[in-house]
Amino acid sequence: MSRRTAPELPPWLAHALRAQRGPVPWNAVTRGALSAGPLLLVSVQTGLSSLGVVAAIAAMLAGINDRSGSRRLSVKRIGAPALAGATGLVVGTYTGQETGAVVLTVVLTVVGLAAGGMSAVGPVASAAGTQLLVGSAIGAGMPLPEPGWLRALAFLVGAGWLLVLRLALPTPGSLAGDFRFDGERQAVAGVYEAVAELLDAVGGPDAIRRRAALTAALDHAQDALAGPRLRRYASSSAERRLHAQYAAALPLAEAATALAWAGEAVTERASEGPRRLAAAVRGNTHTGPLPAPSRSAPALRALDDALLHAAEAFDRGRGGDLHTRSRSARDRLRTVFGSAGREYGLRVALCFGAGSAVAQALHRGQWYGQHEHWYWLPATAVFLVKPDLGPLASRVLNRAAGTVLGALLFAGLAAVLPHPEGLIALVALSGALIPVATRHFAAQTAVVTVLVLALVMVGGEPQASAGRIGETLLACAIVLIVGHLPMPGQRGGGVRARLVAANEAAYAYLTHVLDEADAPRIGTPGTPSGNRATRWTLRREAYRTLAEARAAISRAAHELPALARHTEGADRVADLLERLVDTTTACAVHLDDTGRIGPRHQERLTAVLTELTGRAEDMGLRPPRTPLAGRHARHVTG
């Protein structure tokens, strides 16, 4: 008797149903409860309800950007988008007051083009682009009695209040030592835990996933420690100690990656040392004696040396290089005007401009009835067109479902809650739920819908659930149409741009290791190279860009078939780049130990480079700018 299996869901539908998991971030929940609700209460009590609505919206948007990490990093994650949102509020307000519908639509379309292009730079720039557009839509479509500069000031106060809470409130359970650095401490400890888990997985099927988790942990710690600062260097002993602990983890990560590349299982004793280091970071204590692993192979000897170096660095705590590659303004402009920035900028401009035009037409045609605000449709289009929030079909389905659920829930609550006290309490509850709801786009949309409907009702607008559902469905239709329109240039520009960056970073890393092999060796094999700091910087850049490419490829693979087909084969190129970077890391560890690249490393390096050349051409990627053919012949043929 044959067993029936459940039908497999298409990728775009499976992604729409997927939610992130993890413990409840109670500290973020507390901040959310203390942000928008209290701001709105104070404004109502002082007779400044309209400004309170703007401040509460800013606090809500800041709450969406309030993620785990260091306090210093939160200044950039929350502050930069807030400044962009305030700028958009000024632009939208004064343009809406001084121009007609046609000129306003043109201006908002141009703002969409600029915001879309800048969003290609990175996550913080993407959040800033989102708030720039949302602020422009609110400024133009939410008529308020206050002038534009005062609205912008209220917006900054709202976001600034949540930022003050983020900086001032300690994280529960992380009060060891200086609580200001609890986010950094957790991030650095996570690196040592990831190293230990990779060592446990060496030789097994889970090794590849654990190596990717180590990259994510290193990226998170690097970002947490490299946030904006007033001084160039770490100014306190606690921060310098964390920098030293992060730097000490890099050779451990390198050795663990080389062991995973070799594929030969190691004893459980090998992972005990990194785990004790993780506990020392979390507890802000000394390491104590560390168990030494076997020294029977180059990678194991590198692991033992790295543990000894880590123990010394933990005791000294004199700081260390974060091995980050700074990006110049020229590099950022190249990204904005590159293929990814152009393609995304055009789509954002079309969606935002079309949404603004349709919303104004419906508003002037009295489709809204008594409702004076028309910002919801273009603001909804902004979130729907954001690829970092998931594939297009998933975003549309979740946005529609979340809006319907939130609007119906608010309609029922608004009928029974006292005004305005009950609505203010509902805003506070919604703010507390945002950190949990961000794990699924539909849940986040439902919470945000309830919060915004409560805000505008406190501001004097009638209950508007039905109108919000209709506007959301219109925005979904606009974004679906624009998302499938042909654009100038090659489709899948965002994925290709990420692959190009990963390709160049991988070859830069390989070139440096081959340069180390060419350089005269001073002393005996195993003597540390003076170029290790540069090598670790290049290795971090290679793995970081590869992780970004992987994320973009995964999103593209979950699009509808009409869009997913444009990036077919990209995952195979990413696999090969990952093998190239892993092999280069193994070559570097072997080079440090023996002074040369071993035959096994040479053979696998030749194979991956040969296959990568053909696959990259199939994807339309140009060969790297650094000529390596002669170098390969020297090092790889032996």
C-alpha positions as CSV (number, residue, x, y, z in Angstrom):
1,M,0.0,0.0,0.0
2,S,1.6,3.3,-1.1
3,R,1.7,6.2,1.3
4,R,0.4,9.5,0.1
5,T,2.6,12.5,0.5
6,A,1.5,16.0,0.9
7,P,1.8,18.1,-2.3
8,E,4.9,20.4,-2.3
9,L,4.0,24.1,-2.2
10,P,5.4,26.3,-4.9
11,P,8.4,28.4,-3.6
12,W,6.6,31.7,-3.7
13,L,3.7,30.4,-1.6
14,A,6.0,28.5,0.8
15,H,7.9,31.7,1.5
16,A,4.7,33.6,2.2
17,L,3.8,31.1,4.9
18,R,7.3,31.0,6.5
19,A,8.0,32.8,9.7
20,Q,11.2,33.4,11.7
21,R,11.5,31.8,15.1
22,G,13.3,32.7,18.3
23,P,12.9,33.9,21.8
24,V,10.7,36.9,22.5
25,P,12.9,40.1,22.6
26,W,11.4,41.4,25.9
27,N,13.7,44.4,26.0
28,A,12.5,45.5,22.5
29,V,8.9,44.8,23.6
30,T,9.4,47.1,26.6
31,R,10.8,49.8,24.4
32,G,7.9,49.5,22.0
33,A,5.3,49.8,24.8
34,L,7.1,53.0,26.1
35,S,7.4,54.7,22.7
36,A,4.4,55.5,20.6
37,G,1.7,55.2,23.2
38,P,3.2,57.6,25.8
39,L,4.1,60.1,23.1
40,L,0.5,60.1,21.9
41,L,-0.8,60.4,25.5
42,V,1.4,63.5,26.2
43,S,0.4,65.1,23.0
44,V,-3.3,64.6,23.6
45,Q,-3.0,66.0,27.2
46,T,-1.2,69.1,25.9
47,G,-3.6,69.7,23.0
48,L,-1.0,68.8,20.3
49,S,-2.8,65.7,18.9
50,S,-1.7,66.2,15.3
51,L,2.0,66.5,16.2
52,G,1.6,63.5,18.5
53,V,0.3,61.4,15.6
54,V,3.4,62.3,13.6
55,A,5.7,61.6,16.5
56,A,4.0,58.2,17.1
57,I,4.3,57.2,13.5
58,A,8.1,58.0,13.7
59,A,8.4,55.9,16.8
60,M,6.6,53.1,15.1
61,L,8.9,53.2,12.1
62,A,11.9,53.4,14.5
63,G,10.5,50.3,16.3
64,I,10.6,48.4,13.0
65,N,14.3,49.2,12.7
66,D,15.0,48.4,16.4
67,R,16.8,45.1,16.0
68,S,19.3,43.2,18.1
69,G,22.9,44.4,18.2
70,S,24.9,47.1,19.9
71,R,23.7,50.4,21.2
72,R,26.2,52.2,18.9
73,L,24.8,50.4,15.9
74,S,21.3,51.3,16.8
75,V,22.2,55.0,16.5
76,K,22.8,54.4,12.8
77,R,20.0,51.9,12.3
78,I,17.4,54.2,13.8
79,G,18.9,57.7,13.4
80,A,19.8,57.7,9.7
81,P,16.3,56.5,8.6
82,A,14.7,59.0,10.9
83,L,16.7,61.9,9.4
84,A,15.6,60.7,5.9
85,G,12.0,60.4,7.1
86,A,12.0,64.0,8.4
87,T,13.5,65.2,5.1
88,G,10.7,63.4,3.2
89,L,8.1,65.0,5.4
90,V,9.4,68.5,4.6
91,V,9.6,67.7,0.9
92,G,6.1,66.2,0.8
93,T,4.5,68.9,2.9
94,Y,5.8,72.0,1.0
95,T,5.4,70.4,-2.4
96,G,1.8,69.4,-1.6
97,Q,1.0,72.9,-0.4
98,E,2.6,74.8,-3.2
99,T,1.9,72.7,-6.3
100,G,-0.9,71.0,-8.1
101,A,-1.5,67.3,-8.4
102,V,0.6,66.8,-11.6
103,V,3.7,68.6,-10.3
104,L,3.3,66.8,-6.9
105,T,3.2,63.4,-8.7
106,V,6.3,64.2,-10.7
107,V,8.2,65.3,-7.6
108,L,7.2,62.2,-5.7
109,T,8.3,60.0,-8.6
110,V,11.7,61.7,-8.6
111,V,12.0,61.1,-4.9
112,G,11.1,57.5,-5.5
113,L,13.9,57.2,-8.1
114,A,16.5,58.7,-5.7
115,A,15.3,56.6,-2.7
116,G,15.3,53.4,-4.8
117,G,18.8,53.9,-6.0
118,M,20.2,54.7,-2.6
119,S,18.5,51.6,-1.2
120,A,20.9,49.4,-3.1
121,V,23.8,50.5,-0.9
122,G,22.9,48.4,2.1
123,P,20.3,47.7,4.8
124,V,20.6,51.1,6.6
125,A,20.4,53.0,3.3
126,S,17.4,50.8,2.3
127,A,15.6,51.7,5.6
128,A,16.5,55.4,5.0
129,G,15.0,55.2,1.5
130,T,11.8,53.6,2.9
131,Q,11.3,56.4,5.5
132,L,12.1,59.1,2.9
133,L,9.3,57.8,0.8
134,V,6.9,57.2,3.7
135,G,7.6,60.7,5.0
136,S,7.0,62.2,1.6
137,A,3.7,60.5,1.3
138,I,2.6,61.5,4.8
139,G,3.7,65.1,4.3
140,A,1.8,65.4,1.0
141,G,-1.3,63.3,1.9
142,M,-2.0,64.0,5.6
143,P,-3.2,67.6,5.9
144,L,-2.1,69.0,9.3
145,P,-2.3,72.5,10.6
146,E,1.4,72.7,11.5
147,P,4.1,73.9,9.0
148,G,6.4,71.4,7.5
149,W,9.5,72.1,9.7
150,L,7.4,71.6,12.8
151,R,6.1,68.2,11.5
152,A,9.7,67.2,10.8
153,L,10.7,68.2,14.3
154,A,7.9,66.1,15.7
155,F,9.0,63.2,13.6
156,L,12.6,63.4,14.9
157,V,11.3,63.7,18.5
158,G,9.3,60.5,18.0
159,A,12.2,58.5,16.6
160,G,14.7,60.1,19.0
161,W,12.5,59.1,22.0
162,L,12.8,55.4,21.0
163,L,16.5,55.8,20.4
164,V,16.9,57.3,23.9
165,L,15.1,54.3,25.3
166,R,17.4,52.0,23.3
167,L,20.5,53.7,24.7
168,A,19.4,54.2,28.3
169,L,17.6,50.9,29.2
170,P,19.8,47.9,30.1
171,T,19.2,44.6,28.5
172,P,17.8,42.1,31.0
173,G,20.3,39.3,31.8
174,S,23.2,41.2,30.3
175,L,24.4,43.3,33.2
176,A,27.9,41.8,33.5
177,G,30.5,44.5,33.5
178,D,29.5,47.7,31.6
179,F,25.9,47.2,30.4
180,R,26.5,49.8,27.6
181,F,28.3,47.0,25.7
182,D,25.9,44.1,26.3
183,G,25.0,44.0,22.6
184,E,28.7,43.8,21.6
185,R,29.4,41.2,24.2
186,Q,26.6,38.9,23.1
187,A,27.7,39.3,19.4
188,V,31.3,38.5,20.1
189,A,30.3,35.5,22.3
190,G,28.1,34.3,19.4
191,V,31.2,34.1,17.2
192,Y,33.0,31.7,19.6
193,E,29.9,29.6,19.9
194,A,29.6,29.5,16.1
195,V,33.3,28.3,15.9
196,A,32.6,25.6,18.4
197,E,29.5,24.4,16.5
198,L,31.4,24.4,13.2
199,L,34.1,22.2,14.8
200,D,31.4,19.8,16.1
201,A,30.0,19.6,12.6
202,V,33.3,19.0,10.8
203,G,33.1,15.9,8.6
204,G,29.3,15.7,8.8
205,P,26.5,16.9,6.5
206,D,25.8,20.0,8.7
207,A,29.3,21.5,8.2
208,I,28.3,23.8,5.3
209,R,25.3,25.3,7.2
210,R,27.5,25.8,10.3
211,R,30.1,27.6,8.3
212,A,27.4,29.9,6.9
213,A,26.3,30.5,10.5
214,L,29.8,31.4,11.5
215,T,29.9,34.0,8.7
216,A,26.6,35.5,9.9
217,A,28.0,35.6,13.5
218,L,31.1,37.4,12.3
219,D,29.1,39.9,10.3
220,H,26.9,40.6,13.2
221,A,29.8,41.1,15.6
222,Q,31.7,43.2,13.1
223,D,28.7,45.5,12.6
224,A,28.0,45.7,16.4
225,L,31.6,46.8,17.1
226,A,32.0,49.1,14.1
227,G,29.0,51.4,14.7
228,P,29.3,55.2,14.6
229,R,31.6,56.8,17.2
230,L,32.7,60.3,18.2
231,R,36.3,59.1,18.5
232,R,38.3,57.1,16.1
233,Y,39.3,54.4,18.5
234,A,37.6,52.6,21.4
235,S,37.7,54.9,24.3
236,S,37.1,52.6,27.3
237,S,38.9,49.5,28.6
238,A,35.7,47.4,28.3
239,E,35.3,48.3,24.6
240,R,39.0,47.7,23.9
241,R,38.7,44.3,25.6
242,L,35.8,43.4,23.3
243,H,37.7,44.5,20.2
244,A,40.6,42.3,21.3
245,Q,38.3,39.3,21.9
246,Y,36.7,39.8,18.4
247,A,40.1,40.0,16.7
248,A,41.3,36.9,18.5
249,A,38.3,35.0,17.1
250,L,39.4,35.5,13.5
251,P,42.3,33.0,13.4
252,L,40.0,30.5,15.2
253,A,37.4,31.0,12.5
254,E,40.1,30.6,9.8
255,A,41.4,27.3,11.3
256,A,37.8,25.9,11.8
257,T,37.0,26.7,8.2
258,A,40.1,24.9,7.0
259,L,39.2,21.9,9.1
260,A,35.7,21.9,7.6
261,W,37.2,22.1,4.1
262,A,39.4,19.1,4.8
263,G,36.2,17.1,5.9
264,E,38.0,15.0,8.5
265,A,36.1,14.9,11.8
266,V,37.9,16.2,14.9
267,T,37.5,15.2,18.5
268,E,35.0,16.8,20.9
269,R,37.9,18.3,22.7
270,A,38.6,20.7,19.9
271,S,35.3,22.6,20.5
272,E,35.7,22.9,24.3
273,G,38.2,25.8,24.0
274,P,36.0,28.1,21.9
275,R,33.0,27.4,24.1
276,R,35.0,28.4,27.2
277,L,36.0,31.6,25.4
278,A,32.3,32.3,24.6
279,A,31.4,31.8,28.3
280,A,34.2,34.2,29.3
281,V,33.0,36.9,26.9
282,R,29.4,36.6,28.2
283,G,30.4,36.7,31.8
284,N,33.1,39.2,31.3
285,T,35.5,36.9,33.2
286,H,38.9,35.3,32.5
287,T,39.2,32.3,30.4
288,G,41.0,29.9,32.8
289,P,42.9,26.9,31.4
290,L,41.9,26.0,27.8
291,P,42.1,22.4,26.5
292,A,44.6,22.1,23.7
293,P,43.5,20.1,20.6
294,S,45.7,17.7,18.8
295,R,48.5,19.2,16.6
296,S,48.6,16.4,14.0
297,A,47.6,18.5,11.0
298,P,48.3,22.1,9.8
299,A,44.7,23.2,10.5
300,L,44.7,21.6,14.0
301,R,48.1,23.3,14.7
302,A,46.5,26.6,13.6
303,L,43.6,26.0,15.9
304,D,45.9,25.3,18.9
305,D,47.9,28.5,18.1
306,A,44.8,30.5,17.8
307,L,43.5,29.3,21.2
308,L,46.8,30.3,22.8
309,H,46.6,33.7,21.1
310,A,43.0,34.1,22.2
311,A,44.0,33.4,25.9
312,E,46.7,36.0,25.7
313,A,44.4,38.5,24.1
314,F,41.7,38.0,26.7
315,D,44.2,38.7,29.4
316,R,45.7,41.8,27.8
317,G,42.5,43.3,26.3
318,R,44.4,46.0,24.4
319,G,42.1,46.3,21.5
320,G,42.3,44.9,18.0
321,D,41.6,45.6,14.4
322,L,38.0,44.9,13.3
323,H,39.3,44.2,9.8
324,T,36.6,46.1,8.0
325,R,37.0,47.6,4.5
326,S,35.8,51.2,4.4
327,R,33.6,52.2,1.5
328,S,34.2,55.6,0.0
329,A,31.6,57.9,-1.3
330,R,32.7,57.0,-4.8
331,D,32.0,53.3,-4.1
332,R,28.5,54.1,-2.8
333,L,27.7,56.3,-5.8
334,R,28.8,53.5,-8.1
335,T,26.4,51.2,-6.3
336,V,23.5,53.7,-6.6
337,F,24.1,54.2,-10.3
338,G,25.0,50.6,-11.0
339,S,22.6,48.0,-12.5
340,A,21.0,47.1,-9.2
341,G,20.4,50.7,-8.2
342,R,19.0,51.7,-11.6
343,E,16.7,48.7,-11.9
344,Y,15.4,49.1,-8.3
345,G,15.2,52.9,-8.6
346,L,13.0,52.7,-11.7
347,R,10.6,50.3,-10.1
348,V,10.3,52.3,-6.9
349,A,9.7,55.5,-8.9
350,L,7.0,53.9,-11.0
351,C,5.2,52.3,-8.1
352,F,5.4,55.3,-5.8
353,G,4.5,57.8,-8.6
354,A,1.6,55.6,-9.8
355,G,0.4,55.1,-6.3
356,S,0.5,58.8,-5.6
357,A,-1.3,59.6,-8.8
358,V,-4.1,57.1,-8.3
359,A,-4.5,58.1,-4.6
360,Q,-4.9,61.8,-5.6
361,A,-7.4,61.0,-8.3
362,L,-9.5,58.9,-5.9
363,H,-9.2,61.6,-3.3
364,R,-10.3,64.4,-5.6
365,G,-13.2,62.2,-6.9
366,Q,-14.5,61.9,-3.3
367,W,-13.9,58.1,-3.3
368,Y,-12.6,58.6,0.2
369,G,-15.9,60.1,1.4
370,Q,-15.1,62.1,4.6
371,H,-11.5,61.0,4.8
372,E,-9.0,63.7,3.9
373,H,-5.8,61.5,4.0
374,W,-4.6,59.8,0.8
375,Y,-1.1,58.8,1.9
376,W,-2.0,55.1,2.6
377,L,-1.9,53.9,-1.0
378,P,1.6,55.3,-2.0
379,A,3.0,54.4,1.5
380,T,1.7,50.8,1.0
381,A,3.4,50.7,-2.4
382,V,6.7,51.6,-0.7
383,F,6.7,48.6,1.5
384,L,5.5,46.3,-1.2
385,V,8.2,47.2,-3.6
386,K,11.0,46.5,-1.1
387,P,12.9,43.3,-2.1
388,D,14.6,43.1,1.3
389,L,11.2,42.3,2.8
390,G,10.9,39.2,0.7
391,P,9.9,38.1,-2.8
392,L,7.2,40.1,-4.6
393,A,4.4,37.5,-4.5
394,S,5.1,36.8,-0.8
395,R,5.0,40.6,0.0
396,V,1.7,41.1,-1.8
397,L,0.0,38.2,-0.3
398,N,1.1,39.0,3.3
399,R,0.4,42.7,2.9
400,A,-3.1,42.0,1.7
401,A,-3.9,39.4,4.4
402,G,-2.3,41.5,7.1
403,T,-4.2,44.7,6.2
404,V,-7.6,42.9,6.0
405,L,-6.9,41.2,9.4
406,G,-5.7,44.4,11.0
407,A,-8.5,46.6,9.6
408,L,-11.2,44.2,10.7
409,L,-9.7,43.8,14.1
410,F,-9.5,47.6,14.5
411,A,-13.1,48.0,13.4
412,G,-14.2,45.7,16.1
413,L,-12.0,47.3,18.8
414,A,-12.9,50.9,17.8
415,A,-16.6,50.1,18.3
416,V,-16.1,49.1,22.0
417,L,-13.0,51.1,23.2
418,P,-13.4,54.5,24.9
419,H,-12.1,57.4,22.9
420,P,-9.3,58.5,23.1
421,E,-8.1,56.6,26.1
422,G,-8.8,53.1,24.7
423,L,-7.2,54.1,21.4
424,I,-4.0,55.3,23.1
425,A,-3.8,52.1,25.0
426,L,-4.2,50.2,21.7
427,V,-1.3,52.2,20.2
428,A,0.9,51.3,23.2
429,L,0.0,47.6,22.9
430,S,0.6,47.6,19.1
431,G,4.0,49.3,19.7
432,A,4.9,46.5,22.1
433,L,3.9,43.8,19.6
434,I,6.0,45.2,16.7
435,P,9.3,43.6,17.7
436,V,7.6,40.2,17.7
437,A,5.5,40.8,14.6
438,T,8.5,41.7,12.5
439,R,9.1,37.9,12.2
440,H,6.4,37.7,9.6
441,F,5.4,40.4,7.1
442,A,1.6,39.6,7.4
443,A,1.8,39.9,11.2
444,Q,3.8,43.1,11.0
445,T,1.3,44.5,8.6
446,A,-1.7,43.7,10.8
447,V,-0.1,45.3,13.9
448,V,1.0,48.4,11.9
449,T,-2.5,48.7,10.4
450,V,-4.1,48.7,13.8
451,L,-1.6,51.2,15.2
452,V,-1.9,53.6,12.3
453,L,-5.8,53.4,12.2
454,A,-5.8,54.2,15.9
455,L,-3.4,57.1,15.4
456,V,-5.4,58.8,12.7
457,M,-8.6,58.3,14.6
458,V,-7.1,60.0,17.6
459,G,-6.1,62.8,15.3
460,G,-9.7,63.4,14.3
461,E,-10.3,61.1,11.3
462,P,-13.4,58.8,11.2
463,Q,-13.0,55.1,11.3
464,A,-11.3,54.1,8.0
465,S,-10.9,50.3,7.9
466,A,-12.8,49.7,4.7
467,G,-10.9,52.4,2.8
468,R,-7.6,51.1,4.0
469,I,-8.4,47.6,2.6
470,G,-9.4,49.0,-0.8
471,E,-6.3,51.2,-1.0
472,T,-4.0,48.2,0.0
473,L,-5.5,46.0,-2.8
474,L,-5.0,48.8,-5.3
475,A,-1.4,49.2,-4.2
476,C,-0.9,45.4,-4.5
477,A,-2.2,45.5,-8.1
478,I,0.1,48.4,-9.0
479,V,3.2,46.7,-7.6
480,L,2.4,43.4,-9.2
481,I,2.1,45.1,-12.6
482,V,5.2,47.2,-12.3
483,G,7.2,44.3,-10.8
484,H,6.6,42.3,-14.0
485,L,7.2,45.1,-16.5
486,P,10.4,44.8,-18.6
487,M,13.0,47.3,-17.7
488,P,16.1,48.7,-19.5
489,G,19.0,46.4,-19.1
490,Q,19.2,42.8,-17.9
491,R,16.6,41.4,-15.5
492,G,17.8,40.2,-12.1
493,G,20.2,43.2,-11.8
494,G,20.2,43.0,-8.0
495,V,21.3,39.4,-7.9
496,R,24.0,39.9,-10.6
497,A,25.4,43.0,-8.8
498,R,25.7,41.0,-5.6
499,L,27.4,38.1,-7.5
500,V,29.8,40.5,-9.2
501,A,30.8,41.9,-5.8
502,A,31.3,38.4,-4.3
503,N,33.3,37.4,-7.4
504,E,35.6,40.4,-7.1
505,A,36.1,39.9,-3.3
506,A,36.8,36.2,-3.7
507,Y,39.5,36.9,-6.4
508,A,41.0,39.7,-4.3
509,Y,41.3,37.3,-1.4
510,L,42.8,34.6,-3.6
511,T,45.3,37.0,-5.2
512,H,46.5,38.1,-1.7
513,V,47.1,34.5,-0.6
514,L,49.0,33.8,-3.8
515,D,51.1,36.9,-3.2
516,E,51.9,35.5,0.2
517,A,53.0,32.3,-1.4
518,D,55.2,34.3,-3.8
519,A,56.8,36.4,-1.1
520,P,60.1,35.2,0.5
521,R,59.5,33.4,3.8
522,I,61.3,34.9,6.7
523,G,62.2,32.4,9.4
524,T,60.9,28.8,9.6
525,P,57.6,27.6,8.2
526,G,54.8,28.3,10.6
527,T,56.1,31.8,11.4
528,P,53.1,34.2,11.3
529,S,53.0,36.4,8.2
530,G,53.0,40.1,8.5
531,N,50.2,40.3,6.0
532,R,47.7,38.4,8.1
533,A,45.7,41.5,9.0
534,T,45.1,42.3,5.4
535,R,44.3,38.7,4.6
536,W,41.7,38.5,7.4
537,T,40.2,41.8,6.1
538,L,39.9,40.3,2.6
539,R,38.5,37.1,3.9
540,R,35.8,38.9,5.9
541,E,34.9,40.9,2.8
542,A,34.7,37.7,0.7
543,Y,32.5,35.9,3.1
544,R,30.3,39.0,3.7
545,T,29.7,39.7,0.1
546,L,29.0,36.0,-0.5
547,A,26.4,36.0,2.2
548,E,24.7,39.0,0.7
549,A,24.7,37.3,-2.7
550,R,23.2,34.2,-1.1
551,A,20.4,36.2,0.5
552,A,19.5,38.0,-2.8
553,I,19.6,34.7,-4.7
554,S,17.3,33.0,-2.2
555,R,14.7,35.9,-2.5
556,A,14.9,35.7,-6.3
557,A,14.4,31.9,-6.3
558,H,11.1,32.4,-4.4
559,E,9.6,34.8,-6.9
560,L,6.9,33.8,-9.3
561,P,8.3,31.7,-12.2
562,A,8.2,34.7,-14.6
563,L,10.7,36.5,-12.4
564,A,12.6,33.6,-10.9
565,R,13.8,32.3,-14.3
566,H,15.9,35.4,-14.8
567,T,18.3,34.3,-12.1
568,E,18.5,30.6,-12.7
569,G,22.0,29.3,-12.2
570,A,23.0,32.0,-9.8
571,D,22.9,29.6,-6.9
572,R,25.4,27.3,-8.6
573,V,27.8,30.3,-9.1
574,A,27.5,31.1,-5.4
575,D,28.3,27.5,-4.5
576,L,31.4,27.7,-6.6
577,L,32.5,31.0,-5.1
578,E,31.9,29.6,-1.6
579,R,34.1,26.6,-2.5
580,L,36.8,29.0,-3.9
581,V,36.8,31.1,-0.7
582,D,36.9,28.0,1.5
583,T,39.7,26.5,-0.5
584,T,41.6,29.8,-0.4
585,T,41.2,29.8,3.4
586,A,42.5,26.2,3.6
587,C,45.5,27.2,1.4
588,A,46.3,30.2,3.7
589,V,46.3,28.0,6.8
590,H,48.5,25.4,5.1
591,L,50.8,28.1,3.8
592,D,51.3,29.5,7.3
593,D,52.2,26.1,8.6
594,T,54.4,24.7,5.8
595,G,55.4,27.7,3.7
596,R,53.8,26.4,0.5
597,I,50.4,25.4,-0.9
598,G,49.9,21.6,-0.7
599,P,49.2,19.3,-3.7
600,R,45.6,18.6,-2.5
601,H,44.9,22.3,-2.2
602,Q,46.4,22.9,-5.7
603,E,44.2,20.2,-7.2
604,R,41.0,21.5,-5.7
605,L,41.8,25.1,-6.5
606,T,42.4,24.3,-10.1
607,A,39.1,22.4,-10.3
608,V,36.9,25.1,-8.8
609,L,38.6,27.9,-10.8
610,T,38.0,26.0,-14.1
611,E,34.4,25.3,-13.3
612,L,33.8,28.8,-12.0
613,T,35.0,30.4,-15.2
614,G,32.4,28.5,-17.3
615,R,29.5,29.1,-14.9
616,A,30.3,32.8,-14.5
617,E,30.2,33.3,-18.3
618,D,26.8,31.5,-18.4
619,M,25.5,34.1,-15.9
620,G,26.9,37.0,-18.0
621,L,29.5,37.9,-15.4
622,R,32.6,39.6,-16.6
623,P,35.9,37.9,-15.6
624,P,37.8,39.6,-12.7
625,R,39.9,42.6,-13.4
626,T,43.0,41.0,-11.7
627,P,44.8,38.7,-14.3
628,L,45.4,35.4,-12.5
629,A,46.1,33.0,-15.3
630,G,49.9,33.0,-14.9
631,R,49.6,32.9,-11.2
632,H,47.4,29.8,-11.4
633,A,49.9,28.1,-13.6
634,R,52.7,28.7,-11.1
635,H,50.9,27.7,-7.9
636,V,48.5,25.2,-9.1
637,T,50.5,23.0,-11.4
638,G,53.2,22.4,-8.7
